[in-house]
């Protein structure tokens, strides 16, 4: 009886953990993780992010209410951004497509990341929507 109760309790905790993990919540940066930009239906937060060169930036999608299954984060100045950044292990990365630098992620909880190596301003859009734009400002 005791082992059955322990088994049921363990199963309940595992299921609770799986359910909790499926609920998208805002991700916050700390010293171990990249600097975070949360993508919401009303735009990225923060809209303008200033970082120092060598900083990794992580975008986290909370766009499931917009019915976007796949979210495209696009830097229009693709070649320049590709040369000024590098991938971050463990996250979706970006590819050059028709002159743009594009990262794809799931609409609910998806993540893409880049490390910015070169100072400058880098503007991006989400799914080519004018109200879903942001800028990364990289300083020395």
C-alpha positions as CSV (number, residue, x, y, z in Angstrom):
1,X,0.0,0.0,0.0
2,X,2.8,2.4,0.9
3,X,4.7,1.8,-2.3
4,X,1.5,2.3,-4.3
5,X,0.9,5.7,-2.6
6,X,4.5,6.7,-3.3
7,X,4.1,5.7,-6.9
8,X,0.9,7.7,-7.3
9,X,2.5,10.7,-5.6
10,X,5.6,10.6,-7.8
11,X,3.4,10.3,-10.9
12,X,1.3,13.2,-9.8
13,X,4.4,15.4,-9.3
14,X,5.8,14.4,-12.7
15,X,2.5,15.3,-14.4
16,X,2.3,18.6,-12.5
17,X,5.8,19.4,-13.6
18,X,4.9,18.6,-17.2
19,X,1.8,20.8,-17.0
20,X,3.7,23.6,-15.3
21,X,6.4,23.5,-18.0
22,X,3.7,23.9,-20.8
23,X,2.5,27.2,-19.4
24,X,4.5,30.1,-21.0
25,X,5.8,32.6,-18.5
26,X,8.0,35.6,-18.9
27,X,11.7,34.7,-18.8
28,X,14.0,37.0,-16.9
29,X,17.7,37.4,-17.4
30,X,20.3,36.6,-14.7
31,X,24.1,36.3,-14.7
32,X,24.0,32.7,-16.0
33,X,21.6,33.2,-19.0
34,X,21.6,35.6,-21.9
35,X,19.9,38.9,-21.8
36,X,16.2,38.3,-22.5
37,X,13.6,39.9,-24.8
38,X,10.1,38.6,-24.3
39,X,7.9,38.8,-27.4
40,X,4.3,39.6,-26.7
41,X,1.3,40.4,-29.0
42,X,1.8,44.1,-28.3
43,X,5.5,44.0,-29.2
44,X,8.9,43.0,-27.7
45,X,9.7,43.9,-24.1
46,X,12.0,45.7,-24.0
47,X,11.5,47.3,-27.4
48,X,15.1,48.8,-27.4
49,X,17.8,46.8,-25.7
50,X,21.3,48.2,-25.1
51,X,24.1,45.7,-24.4
52,X,27.8,45.6,-24.5
53,X,29.7,43.7,-27.2
54,X,29.9,40.0,-26.5
55,X,26.5,39.8,-24.9
56,X,24.1,37.0,-25.8
57,X,20.5,38.0,-26.4
58,X,17.6,35.5,-26.1
59,X,14.2,36.1,-27.6
60,X,11.3,34.2,-26.0
61,X,7.9,34.0,-27.8
62,X,4.7,34.5,-25.9
63,X,2.8,35.0,-29.2
64,X,0.4,32.0,-29.0
65,X,-2.6,34.2,-28.5
66,X,-2.0,35.6,-32.1
67,X,-2.3,32.1,-33.5
68,X,1.3,32.1,-34.8
69,X,2.5,28.5,-34.7
70,X,5.9,29.5,-36.0
71,X,7.4,32.9,-35.3
72,X,10.0,34.5,-37.6
73,X,12.4,37.1,-36.1
74,X,14.0,38.9,-39.1
75,X,16.9,41.2,-39.3
76,X,16.5,42.9,-42.7
77,X,20.2,43.8,-42.9
78,X,21.0,40.1,-42.9
79,X,24.6,40.0,-44.1
80,X,25.8,42.7,-41.7
81,X,24.0,41.1,-38.7
82,X,25.3,37.6,-39.6
83,X,28.9,39.0,-39.6
84,X,28.3,40.8,-36.3
85,X,26.9,37.8,-34.4
86,X,27.4,34.2,-33.5
87,X,25.1,31.4,-32.4
88,X,24.4,30.5,-28.8
89,X,24.6,26.8,-27.9
90,X,21.3,25.3,-26.8
91,X,19.0,27.7,-28.7
92,X,17.5,27.9,-32.1
93,X,19.8,29.8,-34.4
94,X,19.4,32.1,-37.5
95,X,20.0,31.6,-41.3
96,X,20.6,33.9,-44.2
97,X,17.5,34.0,-46.5
98,X,17.1,36.4,-49.4
99,X,19.3,39.0,-47.8
100,X,17.6,38.7,-44.4
101,X,18.9,37.0,-41.2
102,X,16.0,34.9,-39.9
103,X,15.4,33.0,-36.7
104,X,12.4,30.7,-36.3
105,X,10.8,29.6,-33.1
106,X,7.5,28.2,-31.8
107,X,4.7,30.7,-31.1
108,X,4.4,29.6,-27.5
109,X,7.6,29.4,-25.5
110,X,9.9,29.2,-28.6
111,X,13.4,30.7,-28.2
112,X,16.2,32.0,-30.5
113,X,19.4,33.5,-29.4
114,X,22.4,35.4,-30.8
115,X,25.6,36.7,-29.3
116,X,26.4,40.3,-30.6
117,X,30.1,40.8,-31.2
118,X,30.2,44.1,-33.1
119,X,29.0,47.5,-31.9
120,X,26.1,49.0,-33.8
121,X,22.3,49.1,-34.0
122,X,20.4,46.1,-35.2
123,X,16.7,46.5,-36.0
124,X,14.4,43.4,-36.3
125,X,10.8,42.6,-37.0
126,X,8.6,39.8,-35.9
127,X,6.7,38.2,-38.8
128,X,7.2,41.4,-40.8
129,X,4.6,43.2,-38.7
130,X,5.2,46.9,-38.3
131,X,4.1,47.0,-34.6
132,X,6.3,44.1,-33.7
133,X,9.7,45.7,-34.1
134,X,12.7,46.1,-31.9
135,X,16.3,47.2,-31.8
136,X,19.5,45.9,-30.3
137,X,22.1,48.6,-29.6
138,X,25.5,47.1,-29.0
139,X,28.2,49.3,-27.3
140,X,31.9,48.7,-26.6
